[in-house]
């Protein structure tokens, strides 16, 4: 079973995304703190990372830089409104990163 690291604020939206992902993937929740993300990524060794921007405010770019530099083979998907996702435009040029606007379905993931 593929392992997904789900990063975001621990709120109802992230809880719902996690619940739906667990039907198809092994998931691990992590807050959006850069040091916590680095530690969890090393221990959990995910096949994919999903970052839920709901409630995060502004995601620290160190989180995305970590995956772009140290974990280049791990796909990273950001989920948020078009407004939330536009702040990370420079990362979408890299095939490793993509985004989905919410609301989204499990099929799209």
Backbone as CSV, one residue per row, in Angstrom:
resi,resn,N_x,N_y,N_z,CA_x,CA_y,CA_z,C_x,C_y,C_z
1,UNK,0.844,-1.173,0.000,0.000,0.000,0.000,0.891,1.238,0.000
2,UNK,0.574,2.188,-0.871,1.351,3.425,-0.972,1.192,4.262,0.291
3,UNK,2.292,4.934,0.662,2.290,5.767,1.864,2.186,7.241,1.468
4,UNK,1.223,7.934,2.096,0.994,9.350,1.838,1.224,10.132,3.123
5,UNK,2.054,11.158,3.031,2.251,12.083,4.142,1.324,13.260,3.897
6,UNK,0.373,13.459,4.783,-0.610,14.533,4.669,-0.207,15.658,5.616
7,UNK,0.131,16.802,5.033,0.622,17.945,5.798,-0.445,19.037,5.829
8,UNK,-0.655,19.613,7.012,-1.595,20.721,7.123,-1.962,20.974,8.569
9,UNK,-2.827,21.950,8.766,-3.371,22.210,10.093,-4.275,21.045,10.457
10,UNK,-4.272,20.659,11.693,-5.116,19.546,12.110,-6.526,20.080,12.367
11,UNK,-7.291,20.196,11.276,-8.646,20.725,11.341,-9.618,19.736,10.690
12,UNK,-10.870,20.111,10.614,-11.900,19.220,10.070,-11.640,18.859,8.610
13,UNK,-11.175,19.810,7.823,-10.913,19.547,6.407,-9.816,18.500,6.246
14,UNK,-8.723,18.660,6.950,-7.621,17.700,6.871,-8.070,16.339,7.395
15,UNK,-8.857,16.337,8.439,-9.386,15.091,8.989,-10.243,14.353,7.955
16,UNK,-11.065,15.088,7.226,-11.911,14.490,6.191,-11.065,13.958,5.035
17,UNK,-10.069,14.728,4.607,-9.171,14.270,3.537,-8.459,13.002,3.988
18,UNK,-7.964,12.994,5.214,-7.274,11.822,5.755,-8.193,10.604,5.767
19,UNK,-9.406,10.776,6.239,-10.368,9.673,6.304,-10.617,9.076,4.922
20,UNK,-10.761,9.937,3.913,-10.995,9.455,2.556,-9.759,8.795,1.952
21,UNK,-8.592,9.333,2.238,-7.353,8.741,1.720,-7.100,7.360,2.318
22,UNK,-7.479,7.165,3.566,-7.207,5.898,4.243,-7.908,4.711,3.598
23,UNK,-8.881,4.966,2.740,-9.542,3.857,2.044,-8.649,3.260,0.959
24,UNK,-7.644,4.026,0.508,-6.778,3.560,-0.580,-5.281,3.625,-0.275
25,UNK,-4.916,4.389,0.762,-3.513,4.609,1.072,-3.263,4.477,2.568
26,UNK,-2.003,4.223,2.902,-1.570,4.312,4.293,-1.187,5.777,4.498
27,UNK,-1.785,6.455,5.469,-1.537,7.888,5.638,-0.905,8.207,6.984
28,UNK,-0.194,9.325,6.989,0.392,9.854,8.213,0.159,11.355,8.216
29,UNK,-0.435,11.871,9.275,-0.666,13.308,9.407,0.566,14.009,9.965
30,UNK,0.772,15.252,9.530,1.885,16.046,10.036,1.505,17.521,9.963
31,UNK,1.845,18.274,11.002,1.617,19.716,10.967,2.586,20.352,9.972
32,UNK,2.337,21.599,9.598,3.103,22.246,8.536,4.398,22.915,9.011
33,UNK,4.890,22.558,10.158,6.151,23.082,10.678,7.315,22.434,9.911
34,UNK,8.239,23.226,9.331,9.319,22.666,8.515,10.141,21.580,9.219
35,UNK,10.477,21.781,10.480,11.280,20.782,11.190,10.498,19.488,11.415
36,UNK,9.210,19.621,11.729,8.363,18.435,11.908,8.225,17.672,10.595
37,UNK,8.060,18.414,9.501,7.913,17.787,8.181,9.184,17.022,7.819
38,UNK,10.344,17.636,8.016,11.616,16.962,7.706,11.757,15.679,8.509
39,UNK,11.485,15.757,9.796,11.600,14.579,10.649,10.632,13.483,10.257
40,UNK,9.387,13.856,9.991,8.379,12.867,9.626,8.694,12.239,8.271
41,UNK,9.177,13.040,7.330,9.522,12.509,6.008,10.662,11.497,6.108
42,UNK,11.610,11.736,6.980,12.718,10.795,7.157,12.247,9.492,7.776
43,UNK,11.391,9.581,8.771,10.918,8.394,9.477,9.886,7.628,8.652
44,UNK,8.948,8.343,8.049,7.815,7.715,7.363,8.151,7.306,5.931
45,UNK,9.072,8.016,5.269,9.501,7.732,3.900,8.301,7.591,2.951
46,UNK,7.553,8.691,2.732,6.326,8.616,1.942,6.577,8.413,0.445
47,UNK,5.579,7.827,-0.208,5.586,7.688,-1.664,5.037,8.951,-2.319
48,UNK,4.263,9.708,-1.547,3.642,10.930,-2.040,3.360,11.853,-0.853
49,UNK,3.368,13.162,-1.125,3.057,14.153,-0.100,1.868,14.979,-0.586
50,UNK,0.893,15.151,0.292,-0.235,16.035,0.004,-0.241,17.124,1.065
51,UNK,-0.262,18.361,0.611,-0.287,19.498,1.517,-1.639,20.187,1.377
52,UNK,-2.391,20.183,2.442,-3.707,20.825,2.470,-3.523,22.239,3.015
53,UNK,-3.777,23.226,2.175,-3.525,24.615,2.547,-4.646,25.245,3.371
54,UNK,-5.740,24.537,3.565,-6.881,25.059,4.320,-6.460,25.336,5.764
55,UNK,-6.558,26.568,6.176,-6.238,26.941,7.549,-4.756,27.151,7.824
56,UNK,-3.913,26.868,6.846,-2.472,27.011,7.047,-2.068,28.481,7.045
57,UNK,-2.794,29.302,6.312,-2.357,30.681,6.129,-1.302,30.665,5.054
58,UNK,-0.096,31.048,5.384,0.982,31.016,4.406,1.953,29.905,4.776
59,UNK,2.067,28.925,3.886,2.958,27.791,4.101,4.408,28.258,4.019
60,UNK,5.224,27.841,4.965,6.647,28.172,4.955,7.282,27.496,3.733
61,UNK,7.934,28.274,2.898,8.547,27.738,1.679,9.621,26.693,1.989
62,UNK,10.120,26.670,3.212,11.118,25.670,3.589,10.557,24.258,3.457
63,UNK,9.243,24.115,3.644,8.615,22.796,3.499,8.736,22.329,2.053
64,UNK,8.391,23.190,1.106,8.464,22.830,-0.312,9.912,22.706,-0.775
65,UNK,10.772,23.602,-0.288,12.191,23.533,-0.653,12.808,22.214,-0.212
66,UNK,12.413,21.722,0.949,12.943,20.450,1.443,12.668,19.331,0.437
67,UNK,11.440,19.260,-0.060,11.109,18.201,-1.010,11.767,18.442,-2.365
68,UNK,11.886,19.701,-2.780,12.513,20.025,-4.058,14.006,19.702,-4.058
69,UNK,14.649,19.844,-2.905,16.094,19.645,-2.828,16.472,18.256,-2.325
70,UNK,15.853,17.810,-1.246,16.258,16.566,-0.585,15.446,15.330,-0.976
71,UNK,14.221,15.528,-1.448,13.331,14.400,-1.757,12.733,14.572,-3.150
72,UNK,13.595,14.722,-4.141,13.183,15.067,-5.503,12.293,14.041,-6.193
73,UNK,12.309,12.812,-5.735,11.519,11.773,-6.400,10.111,11.627,-5.813
74,UNK,9.831,12.363,-4.751,8.525,12.251,-4.090,7.574,13.307,-4.675
75,UNK,6.469,12.871,-5.310,5.508,13.838,-5.827,4.825,14.603,-4.688
76,UNK,4.608,15.899,-4.918,3.983,16.763,-3.914,2.761,17.419,-4.548
77,UNK,1.624,17.252,-3.889,0.368,17.823,-4.358,-0.151,18.807,-3.319
78,UNK,-0.423,20.031,-3.747,-1.010,21.039,-2.865,-2.496,21.142,-3.176
79,UNK,-3.312,21.219,-2.132,-4.752,21.366,-2.292,-5.171,22.662,-1.617
80,UNK,-5.860,23.508,-2.358,-6.339,24.766,-1.802,-7.163,25.521,-2.820
81,UNK,-7.549,26.711,-2.471,-8.260,27.568,-3.407,-7.240,28.098,-4.413
82,UNK,-7.711,28.597,-5.565,-6.765,29.206,-6.511,-5.944,30.316,-5.847
83,UNK,-6.579,31.065,-4.961,-5.887,32.141,-4.239,-4.770,31.586,-3.351
84,UNK,-5.068,30.509,-2.632,-4.063,29.896,-1.748,-2.914,29.295,-2.547
85,UNK,-3.215,28.685,-3.671,-2.204,27.978,-4.465,-1.296,28.910,-5.258
86,UNK,-1.770,30.110,-5.564,-0.981,30.993,-6.434,0.347,31.431,-5.814
87,UNK,0.457,31.393,-4.487,1.687,31.812,-3.817,2.848,30.860,-4.058
88,UNK,2.568,29.702,-4.582,3.600,28.672,-4.746,3.846,28.369,-6.214
89,UNK,3.522,29.324,-7.082,3.587,29.174,-8.530,4.963,28.703,-9.007
90,UNK,6.030,29.185,-8.417,7.371,28.834,-8.891,7.644,27.331,-8.779
91,UNK,6.975,26.652,-7.871,7.197,25.224,-7.691,6.488,24.392,-8.767
92,UNK,5.427,24.925,-9.349,4.657,24.148,-10.322,5.405,23.958,-11.634
93,UNK,6.452,24.734,-11.870,7.274,24.538,-13.066,8.043,23.225,-12.981
94,UNK,8.258,22.753,-11.771,8.936,21.486,-11.525,7.874,20.380,-11.574
95,UNK,8.098,19.351,-12.365,7.116,18.274,-12.514,6.809,17.555,-11.212
96,UNK,7.636,17.716,-10.219,7.435,17.075,-8.917,6.216,17.657,-8.197
97,UNK,5.874,18.912,-8.477,4.817,19.624,-7.765,3.598,19.850,-8.650
98,UNK,2.428,19.747,-8.036,1.179,20.045,-8.734,0.175,20.542,-7.705
99,UNK,-0.954,21.064,-8.163,-1.974,21.506,-7.221,-3.358,21.161,-7.733
100,UNK,-4.267,20.996,-6.812,-5.687,20.808,-7.096,-6.436,21.891,-6.340
101,UNK,-7.425,22.463,-6.996,-8.250,23.429,-6.281,-9.373,22.693,-5.583
102,UNK,-9.716,23.180,-4.422,-10.786,22.535,-3.672,-12.097,23.203,-4.009
103,UNK,-13.189,22.514,-3.883,-13.280,21.130,-3.408,-12.768,20.154,-4.465
104,UNK,-12.290,19.023,-3.995,-11.767,17.996,-4.885,-12.315,16.648,-4.447
105,UNK,-12.167,15.672,-5.317,-12.685,14.334,-5.002,-11.531,13.366,-4.831
106,UNK,-11.816,12.246,-4.224,-10.803,11.211,-4.030,-10.275,10.718,-5.379
107,UNK,-11.123,10.670,-6.378,-10.717,10.223,-7.717,-9.659,11.136,-8.298
108,UNK,-9.764,12.442,-8.057,-8.782,13.385,-8.561,-7.419,13.207,-7.894
109,UNK,-7.425,12.780,-6.647,-6.170,12.576,-5.941,-5.473,11.370,-6.510
